[in-house]
Each structure stands twice: as C-alpha cells, then as structure tokens.
Amino acid sequence: MTINMGPQHPATHGVLRVVLQLDGEVVVKATPHLGHLHRGMEKLAESKTYHQAIPLTDRLDYTNAMGNNLAYVLAVEKLLGIEVPKRAQYLRVMMAELQRIAAHLIWLGTHVLDLGATTPIFYTFREREDILRIFEEVAGGRLTPTYLRIGGVSKDLPEGIEDKVKEFIQAFPDHVKEYETLLTKNVIWIKRTKEVGIISKEDAINWGVTGPTLRGSGVKYDVRKAFPYSSYEEFDFEIPIGSVGDVYDRYVVRLREMEWSNAIAEQALERLPKGPIIADDPRITLPPKDDVTQDIAALIRQFKIVSEGFYPPKGEVYASVEASKGELGFYIVSDGSNHPFRFRIRTPSFANLSALHKMIEGSLIADVVSTIGSIDIVLGEIDR
Amino acid sequence: MVETNLAVKKLKEKFPASVSEVKTFREEMTITVSKKDLFEICKFLYSDPDLQYHFLTDLCGVDFFPEAPRFEVVYHLYSLKNNQRLRLKTKVGDAESVLSVESIWKAANWYEREAFDLFGIPFENHPDLRRIMMWDGYEGYPLRKDFPVEGPDFDKPFVPEV
C-alpha cells in the first residue's frame, strides 16, 4: 500500500510530503518530496546588497535566526577580510548559544508531543519564552531578530538585561532536570525511541549528515571545535556524542548540548569585554544611530551604505557555523559588485533529511514520526 | 600554502594533465580540474589513506552566463582525519553533462538533483535525477542568470494538472 504522509501532517514539522510504500505496517520505501516552501532565497539574494540579505537568513531555519545571521555575516566578513571587535564576538556567541537552547526547546517540545506526551511542551515553551523576551529587549524582534550586522552587532545590550540573562542561566540547569524526570527513564519514551531510526557512523558521514544527528551516531564533529569562529576557542565546552545512533541517542545529545550551551552563554556573559560593538570601517559598517541624526557626514555614510552597499573584492569564500541542526554554511561568490554573484546556502536539514530513508526503511510506520522528529528538520531551510 | 597542501601535491602527481588551476583566497584552497577526470579525482580524494575526504559538505552550481563554458560545479570536501576542507571546481558548458559522484558520496544524490533542477546541469549515472524544489513539468531553470528574478510566468499563475 502507498500512503502520503503530509504535506499537511503535524508530525512532518512543516510542509514535507513523504510517500511511504508499506507492507502491512512496515515501511518498504520512503520518498520525501520537497519544495512546498521554496521561496527562491538564493536567487533573491543575488539582486540584493550584502546588508539587505541579512533578514533573508533569519527566515531559513526560523527557530535559529541568530545562528543563521552569524553564518552569513561570517562569510561576508571573511570575503571582506575585516576584524570584528571582541565585544561583538562575545555578544554573538552569547546570542547564538541562547538561540540554540531555544531551538532545542522547540525540538524537544514538538518531538515529544508527536509521540503522545503533551506535558513537556508547556515546560519547554515556558523557558523558550524567557529567551525570546531577552531577544526582544536586545534586538527588538523575537522570532526573526536580525540582530547581527556585517562587522558586529546592531546595538549594545540594553540596561539591566545582564541580570535577566543571568537569572535565566542560573535557573536553566534545573529545568533540564525537569525534562529529564519527565522523559529519560519513562518506559513509554524509551520504547518509542531506543533502537529506532538507527543510522551508523559510516552511513551518516557518507550521507553528509551533520549536527546532533551525526553526533548521536558517535562522530565527534562540531564546527565550533573543528574550525572555531567568533572566539569559540576561548570557551570551555565539550561535544557530547552518542553511541548507537538511534532516536534516544539524539535526544540525549541534544539535552547535553543545551547544558553546554548554557555554560557557554554563562562564560560569555561573565567575561564580556568592554569596547565597540561594531567594526568602524566607513565603507562597510553603518554609523551609530545617534550620529546619523546629528552629523551630516554620518548621514551620508548611512545613506550610501543602505542604498548602495559596499564592493568586496573578487573571490569566493565558504564559512560555516554549528547551527542548532548541524553545519550551516554560506558559499558566496563575489564578482566585485555590490551584490553577491552567487549566494549558496548549505543547510543542515537538507542533508539530514536526505538520509531519512536510511533510518526508517524496514521499521514501523509509527517510527517514521519518531525519526522525523529526532532529526529535527525545519522546512524553511530545506526548501530555502 | 599551495606547496604544503598534501591534496594538491598528490593530485598534481597523479593527474598532472587535469589540474588546471590551484588558488588560495582567504586561506581556502580551490582546485580547478578538468571535467573528464573529475570522477576519478573524487574517487582518489575519497579513498587515498592520507587524505580521506569522506565528507561531501556541499555541491552546487554557479552560472557565469554569458561566459563560455557557462557553468561551474563546485564541490566542498571535508576530511575528518586531517580536519581540512578542500574546494574542487570543474567547468561545464551549456547542455554538457557531468559524471555523478553519487556512488562515492551518497550526499551528492540530492545536491545533484538540486543543481539539475535549478541550473539544468544533467548528471550522468545519477540513479534518480528528478526535479527537487520545483514541481514536475516546470519549465526553465530558476538560478540561471538569464532567468528573471520574479520568474517568466509571475503574472500567469500555473496550476499543474493532478
């Protein structure tokens, strides 16, 4: 029998359609069909200036907007060859790690909800709300903050926000324990996740899988450690890995990752250096907003950069970050003009989803729901 | 850096005629190779015990219209063993095909489908070369430079037959 799972199915986390060929309740073949959310972002960015492309990146993996911003601005900064002030780097790390926690909280809540546990989502969204409130105060936006700028960040921390972040960071380890009491030793949870959706180390590498899905299979690859960016080499953290590569291992890896993210955010807040938040390069970065209203030179600079942008050298760069789903990379080809010649986004969910059939063929149809939840796909970045 | 890179040295020894250009920009190594040896080079980079480029991070097309040859196919490789990235490029003309590397890296399966879908670059020996983002029956290749940003049919909504 052939059935269509999706495109409108709550457990496919968006508009994904998987055609399942079944033999009784066993999946014989699974074929994902994509493109329902294809917005032509790569094409669109080619007609925009480098600054104008930043908001597009928020809308890739909309649960991890800060991380997406970071990957893109790192690529452009590499292309330009400019240095980012230390304070901006630390702010970026802090925001990216808080965002990773928020993204993992969505994953945990929805994944568990798919498998029939209604309670945890209320817990995880409670904590996620705290993070979004912090983002709102810092950047002005909750889901798509567009906080990062080429050369730094858009504004400094508002007054009193440090205490709120500190409060969250101190409370969060206990919240993780709460989730664990609900799930980790829960018999139903274990039965639904252990030995389900297994992918071996070799297969995971060959299929280009990255992020917690790869680490669940026991491969110690994390872009933050392999190619440290934005001062990650100055933070103490470990990479949690699994051994079997099943749904349960990915669950444990993500839980541990949240704790480490919390630790990194704490270190960033404690050691936050003083100084400028954006590189001062009049050809590239925007002037401080207060100057724009008072100084004609700053106004001209603002106008030039917003309307015309800047002209990076000819060349091509690839820069990637460890986003919440895996390695998010931007490959930018510049022809020397003020907009990207080629704007390629290597998104983690795309590669992770391509390995889906490897994980579910031969297992029961109920395990498909469990496996799709565990690789944590976001269709916004698959279809782009 | 070019001289010290093991992959460049080995490739130049093994495929002296195919390596046409080696470039370093912002500490990233880019090797341009000829299309006919591409598959063998990929296989060598994958299987050589000192290199072990087991990870195909990305594969994409770039359109240089109106230059000829028109396209470039870009491979981003990563070696877990050496913690090293490598960019491999090959030039492809209009209506020319490239050998699929799907049999080396399974990850190439969808990436090649995407390059085929959005640029119209066909990949030989690909097991399942279908459109991936656009729907079946769609005409045109959106990421080509001569394709308008809003699409040629933006004011003529098209509903595919079911």
Interface residues (C-beta under 8 A of the other chain):
Chain A: L34 G35 H38 G40 E42 K43 L44 E46 S47 K78 L79 G81 D203 I205 N206 W207 G208 V219 Y221 A226 F227 G315 E316 V317 Y318 S320 E327 G329 Y331 V333 F341 R342 R344 R346 F350 A351 S354 A355 D383 R384
Chain B: F25 R26 E28 T30 H54 F55 L56 T57 D58 C60 V62 D63 V74 H76 L80 N83 R85 R87 W105 K106 A107 N109 W110 L118 R131 I132 M133 M134 W135 P142 L143 F147 V149
